[in-house]
Amino acid sequence: MRKKIVAGNWKMYTTVEEGISLVNNLIAGLSKEENLNKTVIVIPPALHLTSIIQTAKNSAGKIHVGAQNCYFEKEGAYTGEISPRMLSHAGVEYVILGHSERRQYFNESNQLLAKKTIAVLEEKMTPIYCCGETLEQRESGKYKDVIKAQIEEGLFDLSAAQISNIIVAYEPVWAIGTGKTASPEQAQEIHAFIRSLFALKYGAAIAEQLPILYGGSVKPGNAAELFSQADIDGGLVGGAALKADDFLGIINA
Ligand code: 13P
């Protein structure tokens, strides 16, 4: 049985103070949960990480912290970048890679993401590797080819042991921040397709263990139905992760 994962991607929202207060509200909401049988991850802007990691220490291990991006080099003259080594030493456990906003606005390619993925794994953190098609790609009917290329070019140089330490997130670009959620059937179709790609390359046992999250307008009201699909192992949540009540509602879904 794969454990459910709920991750909140804060994107470029909140000040440090607002972020700390959000995490304190999450801690208060989760304090009643005796056996939290899911992994909860908050993913604030890089500036917030050290403060949020400190705050999350009061959660009795219920809240984990991730970063939204990093570079692939350990260190060097790369003004403005943050290395996986810096993140892991700060206590970061997860790193989102290849979010569609990084692909779209910062031209991140599958080849660049392949390097970042290896660098993150080398620092013993877990990459949350994102894939997903645009509306145009979905309407053209070629969306599976797009997702296949994102997965193969970004991840398939990894060994089976490395693949056992990643999380994949399927985020259809047309569903991000638009209020248009993929239907549970649409999402399940792609999740099963992604799992089949891993089964072909790495074998059924590894594919069965791979957590695949859905992202794109996940809300307290639609999370339960999405998460009940056979191949959906939780969510990567944007907007609704910025309000403690909404995020707690999704965690409890
Ligand atoms: P929304 O939940 O705001 O649609 O964002 C999804 C997302 O991009 C999470 O990474």
Residues whose N, C-alpha, C, O or C-beta is under 5 A from the ligand:
A	BS01	13P	N9 A175 I176 G177 T178 G215 G216 S217 V218 L236 V237 G238 G239 A240
